[in-house]
Amino acid sequence: MTYGNAREALAAKIRYVKDFPEEGILFEDLTPVLADAEAFQLVVDELADAAERFDAQLIGGLDARGFLLGSAVAYRLGLGILAIRKQGKLPPPVHTEEYQLEYGTAALEVPAGTGTDLDGVRVVLVDDVLATGGTLVAARKLLENCGATVAGHAVVLEVSGLGGRDRLGDSPLIVVNEPAVGDR
């Protein structure tokens, strides 16, 4: 199938799952998008265009689908990828940032030490979905505490009504599935 752009590919390929991961939630599954070569390429191209606009020097991919998307973006742009992992997945030493979940806390980590100097580096954070914004905000704080500048955020989907965009504040954000200004 041929799609005109990433939004068309997403509309054709996203699988909607009712009541997952809990009752009342409509889950938007990107797995079919990632498995379709053309759809995947269109999404990656739009994320890469966003990273270029933000003048990225490094791509930060959030655990776990952000790794897939961020790696492809980094490869397309000839940049490195920084895996921003959930706590306990990296060997020490690490930099850690804890953040609040609806019920409890979580933490993100990046390597510390040799070969991972982030001081003054412009990073674009890439993830699949912006929901409450907690993970992206924590990733931004983590990288800023390491001396990096988060130049922007690029995501495929945004779940409206959960306040994620507001939590990002004035930080630049591009959502691939968001209609273009003329299409709204």
C-alpha positions in Angstrom: 0.0 0.0 0.0 1.2 3.5 -0.7 0.6 6.3 1.8 0.8 10.0 1.1 2.4 10.9 4.4 3.1 9.6 7.9 -0.4 10.6 9.2 -2.1 8.5 6.5 0.2 5.6 7.3 -0.6 5.9 11.0 -4.4 6.1 10.3 -4.2 3.0 8.1 -1.9 0.9 10.3 -2.5 1.7 14.0 -4.3 -1.1 15.8 -6.8 0.0 18.5 -7.3 -2.2 21.5 -10.1 -1.5 23.9 -9.7 -1.8 27.6 -5.9 -2.3 27.5 -3.8 -2.1 29.7 -6.9 -1.5 31.9 -10.6 -1.0 31.5 -11.6 2.3 29.9 -8.4 2.8 28.0 -8.2 2.7 24.2 -4.6 1.6 23.4 -3.1 2.7 20.2 -0.7 -0.1 19.1 2.1 1.0 16.8 3.4 -2.5 16.2 1.7 -2.8 12.8 3.2 0.6 11.8 6.7 -0.5 12.8 6.2 -3.8 10.8 5.2 -2.0 7.6 8.3 -0.8 5.8 6.7 2.2 4.1 4.8 3.3 7.2 7.9 2.9 9.4 10.0 4.9 7.0 7.5 7.8 6.7 7.2 8.0 10.5 11.0 7.9 10.9 11.4 10.6 8.2 9.1 13.0 10.0 10.8 12.4 13.3 14.2 13.0 11.7 12.9 16.2 10.1 11.9 17.4 13.6 15.3 16.5 15.0 17.0 18.5 12.2 14.8 21.5 12.9 15.8 21.3 16.5 19.5 21.2 15.4 20.2 17.9 17.2 23.7 16.7 17.9 22.5 13.4 19.6 19.2 11.5 19.7 17.8 10.4 23.1 15.6 7.3 22.7 13.3 6.5 25.6 12.9 2.9 26.9 11.7 1.0 24.9 9.9 2.0 21.7 11.8 5.2 21.7 14.9 3.0 21.2 13.5 1.6 17.9 12.4 5.0 16.6 15.3 7.0 17.9 17.9 4.6 16.5 16.4 4.8 13.1 16.3 8.7 13.3 19.9 8.8 14.5 21.0 6.5 11.7 19.2 8.6 9.1 20.8 11.8 10.4 24.3 10.3 11.0 24.0 11.0 14.7 24.6 8.8 17.8 21.8 7.4 19.9 21.6 7.6 23.7 19.5 4.9 25.3 17.6 6.4 28.2 16.8 3.3 30.2 14.5 2.3 33.0 16.3 2.0 36.4 18.4 -1.1 36.9 19.0 -1.9 33.2 22.5 -0.3 32.9 25.7 -1.3 34.7 27.1 1.4 37.0 28.1 4.1 37.1 24.8 5.8 36.0 23.0 9.1 36.3 19.5 8.7 37.7 16.3 10.8 37.7 13.3 9.6 39.7 9.8 10.7 38.8 6.2 10.2 40.0 3.8 7.8 38.5 0.1 7.7 39.2 0.8 5.1 41.9 4.4 5.2 43.0 7.7 6.2 41.5 10.0 5.2 38.6 13.4 6.2 37.5 15.4 6.7 34.3 19.1 6.3 33.8 21.9 7.1 31.4 25.5 5.9 31.6 28.0 8.0 33.5 31.7 8.2 33.0 33.9 7.7 29.9 32.5 8.1 26.5 29.2 9.6 27.6 30.0 13.2 28.3 26.8 15.2 27.6 28.1 18.6 28.7 26.9 21.1 26.1 25.4 18.5 23.7 22.0 19.3 22.0 19.8 16.3 22.4 16.4 15.7 20.8 14.2 13.2 22.8 12.3 10.7 20.7 9.5 8.5 22.0 6.4 6.8 20.7 3.6 8.5 22.7 3.2 11.6 24.8 0.6 10.9 27.5 1.0 12.5 30.9 4.5 13.7 30.0 6.1 12.3 33.1 8.7 10.2 31.3 9.7 13.0 28.9 10.0 15.5 31.7 12.1 13.1 33.7 14.3 12.4 30.7 14.8 16.1 30.1 15.7 16.7 33.8 18.1 13.8 33.7 19.9 15.1 30.6 20.0 18.7 31.8 21.5 17.5 35.1 24.2 15.8 33.0 24.9 19.2 31.2 23.0 18.5 28.0 20.5 20.9 26.4 17.2 19.2 25.4 16.6 21.0 22.1 13.1 19.4 21.6 10.8 16.5 21.8 9.6 14.4 18.8 6.8 11.8 19.3 4.6 9.8 17.1 1.3 10.1 19.0 -0.2 12.3 21.7 -2.9 11.2 24.0 -5.0 14.4 24.5 -6.6 15.3 27.8 -3.8 13.9 30.0 -1.8 17.1 30.3 1.5 15.9 28.8 1.9 18.9 26.5 1.3 21.2 29.4 3.9 19.4 31.5 6.5 20.0 28.8 6.0 23.7 29.2 7.7 25.8 26.5 9.9 23.0 25.4 9.5 22.5 21.6 7.4 19.5 20.7 6.5 17.9 17.3 3.9 15.2 17.1 3.9 13.2 13.9 0.2 12.3 14.0 -0.8 16.0 14.7 -2.6 17.6 11.7 -0.6 20.3 9.9 -1.7 23.8 10.8 -3.6 24.1 7.5 -5.4 20.8 8.2 -6.9 21.8 11.6 
